[in-house]
Amino acid sequence: MLPLDRLNAMDAEAVAERLRGPPEARAALLREAAEAGVADAQALYGQLLLDGAGVAQNPRAAFAWFNRAAAQEHVMALNMVGRCYDLGWGVAIDKVRAAECYRVAAARGLEWGMYNYATLLTLGEGVGEDKAAALDWFRKAAALGNAKAANYIGSFHEDGWVVGRDLESAEIHYRIAAEGGDFRGRFNLARLLAARGQGEEALHWLAGVRETATPAFMEKAERWLRGVDDPVLRGEGVGALLGEGMKA
């Protein structure tokens, strides 16, 4: 029996049972579907290979599966092809190709494509720097609920890029990002609140940073806090960030 026929022959409960099983069982089911040509399964299996979840980590194979799904116009897979080119996952870094993948994904309405394309436009990587266009894409992504895009909009307002410098608008967007779970949004909101003397709320948001922050960001945030003049941020702020109580 061909893989797709075998999958079609499974009833819903049989599929659910395998999906409820150990990571290896879920990975095996997704691989069957991926090999049968199911684009969603190809994209998901590529992600498992990228993360090493239920299967040996293999970025090169992940890149290949993302490409197979993208060839079927799977927009998230196309975005992931861009991520691979952007960050060198399973393929040599190529910012130009990454930008093109993101641009197409963004044009097709994918919020992460919008966010990633806007990021490269902001930095001028793989595409000419265009902060005005970047802001437009960040706004579109934020309107679709992308918390990271909201944080970036806050930075535009805080730094006066494209728009006039406006700390009130910056705080509004940082708060949206923070409430949406973005660790950078939480940190940036905490900074503004502390500068305005709202130390207790600032500590609250600093304590939430570690829930989703990367190790690299945690190190950077701790260094910044230890170097500020504000004794609350330098002491209690570091403790809140690290979850260790007061830190001198």
MIDREN-35746 format. One record per residue (C-alpha): x, z, y; residue in one letter. Coordinates in steps of 0.001 Angstrom, whole numbers, padded with zeros to 6 digits, always signed. Layout:
XZYA
...
***
This chain:
+000000+000000+000000M
+001353-000880+003474L
+002092+002040+005867P
-000799+001231+008208L
-003225+000841+005294D
-002074+004184+003899R
-002610+005871+007254L
-006029+004308+007700N
-006979+005551+004249A
-006320+009166+005263M
-009343+011077+006446D
-009275+013121+009667A
-008758+016404+007826E
-005759+015059+005935A
-004155+013910+009184V
-004943+017237+010864A
-003445+019139+007923E
-000155+017286+008245R
-000104+017776+011993L
-000666+021518+011503R
+002223+021688+009088G
+005912+022340+009764P
+007762+020197+012327P
+009265+018093+009549E
+005796+017159+008260A
+004602+016173+011729R
+007746+014114+012271A
+007266+012348+008939A
+003668+011458+009767L
+004627+010140+013192L
+007414+008079+011669R
+004964+006496+009236E
+002667+005573+012092A
+005578+004395+014226A
+006866+002130+011466E
+003325+000801+011087A
+003489-000338+014711G
+001370+002316+016439V
+002721+002468+020009A
+001669+006064+020679D
+003433+007177+017498A
+006549+005210+018428Q
+006706+006945+021798A
+006078+010384+020293L
+008565+009871+017475Y
+011136+008774+020025G
+010592+012061+021850Q
+011072+014034+018620L
+014357+012204+018038L
+015433+012903+021572L
+014643+016624+021255D
+015684+017063+017619G
+012248+018495+016769A
+011516+018257+013054G
+014149+015563+012678V
+017878+015265+013368A
+018564+014675+017042Q
+019412+011026+017618N
+019234+009778+021225P
+020248+006231+020250R
+017370+005975+017767A
+015031+007572+020316A
+015979+004886+022826F
+015195+002192+020259A
+011742+003642+019518W
+010928+003978+023215F
+011812+000307+023637N
+009568-000697+020732R
+006636+001169+022260A
+007387-000168+025750A
+007308-003708+024334A
+003669-002953+023495Q
+003102-001972+027149E
+003103+001761+026447H
+003692+003004+029976V
+005075+006467+029147M
+007517+004870+026705A
+008637+002536+029498L
+009219+005561+031699N
+011280+007125+028906M
+013372+003963+028607V
+014063+004510+032297G
+015006+008127+031657R
+017439+007034+028960C
+019115+004570+031323Y
+019013+007113+034139D
+020658+009951+032203L
+022618+008138+029516G
+020479+009228+026569W
+021447+006944+023695G
+022623+004197+026024V
+025122+003737+028865A
+023879+004891+032273I
+022382+002020+034239D
+020591+003167+037384K
+019408-000349+038247V
+017580-000712+034931R
+016274+002840+035228A
+014840+002104+038672A
+013136-001050+037429E
+011545+000786+034486C
+010311+003518+036809Y
+009027+000982+039343R
+006920-000813+036762V
+005628+002457+035277A
+004755+003674+038769A
+002936+000450+039602A
+000911+000897+036414R
-000269+004301+037609G
+001963+006725+035690L
+002630+009831+037767E
+006028+010462+036147W
+007025+006878+036862G
+006041+007471+040487M
+008054+010690+040656Y
+011143+009245+038995N
+011087+006062+041069Y
+010648+008090+044250A
+013616+010248+043297T
+015892+007217+042965L
+014559+005788+046249L
+015384+009090+047937T
+018927+009126+046571L
+019541+005389+046813G
+020505+005198+043134E
+019866+001883+041378G
+017819+000762+044360V
+018284+000750+048126G
+017682+004122+049756E
+014192+004156+051255D
+012927+007646+052016K
+009697+006380+053589A
+008751+004524+050399A
+009888+007515+048370A
+007567+009821+050280L
+004652+007475+049650D
+005324+007563+045909W
+005783+011338+045902F
+002424+011690+047635R
+000747+009460+045053K
+002287+011457+042199A
+001331+014776+043802A
-002253+013561+044224A
-002294+013114+040446L
-001172+016711+039966G
+002601+016307+039662N
+004029+019655+040801A
+007607+018383+041068K
+006470+015678+043469A
+004748+018324+045621A
+008040+020231+045802N
+009850+017109+046958Y
+007239+016575+049683I
+007927+020141+050802G
+011618+019293+051095S
+010821+016245+053224F
+008894+018462+055635H
+011505+021213+055627E
+014407+018827+056236D
+012575+016469+058585G
+012986+013362+056443W
+010625+010562+057542V
+008177+013161+058917V
+008889+015703+061645G
+010325+019049+060543R
+007336+021263+059770D
+007887+024533+057908L
+004167+025217+057629E
+003598+021941+055784S
+006715+022595+053712A
+005318+025954+052630E
+001954+024420+051729I
+003594+021898+049420H
+006057+024390+047949Y
+003112+026645+047138R
+001289+023784+045400I
+004432+023111+043382A
+004954+026803+042627A
+001384+027300+041469E
+001772+024171+039333G
+004707+025777+037500G
+007633+023942+039105D
+010661+026254+039191F
+012177+024558+042233R
+008884+024920+044075G
+008825+028623+043223R
+012374+029115+044446F
+011816+027171+047652N
+008588+029029+048398L
+010404+032321+047851A
+013097+031281+050341R
+010580+030537+053083L
+008582+033705+052434L
+011712+035871+052525A
+012813+034281+055801A
+009443+035288+057265R
+009767+038856+056047G
+007317+038573+053139Q
+009782+040051+050671G
+007303+041316+048077E
+005676+037928+047568E
+009081+036256+047611A
+010199+038499+044741L
+007047+037600+042818H
+007857+033887+042955W
+011540+034447+042193L
+010537+036300+039033A
+008620+033207+037907G
+011541+030818+038347V
+013186+031700+035037R
+010060+030787+033038E
+010861+027068+033200T
+014184+026714+035044A
+017199+025034+033487T
+020364+027111+032950P
+022139+025007+035578A
+019457+025752+038159F
+019508+029467+037327M
+023249+029586+037975E
+022867+027720+041260K
+019975+029935+042387A
+021851+033129+041537E
+024934+031977+043477R
+022770+031168+046492W
+020996+034525+046421L
+024253+036458+046135R
+025546+034672+049234G
+022621+035249+051624V
+022572+037828+054421D
+019178+039232+053457D
+019918+042435+051481P
+016567+042258+049680V
+017256+038776+048319L
+020870+039645+047570R
+019822+042728+045598G
+016246+042769+044369E
+016038+038978+044581G
+018811+038476+042038V
+017207+041103+039830G
+013818+039398+040032A
+015381+036029+039254L
+017233+037322+036221L
+014561+039784+035087G
+017011+042664+035165E
+015656+044912+037904G
+017868+045835+040858M
+021191+044040+041093K
+023814+045058+043616A
***
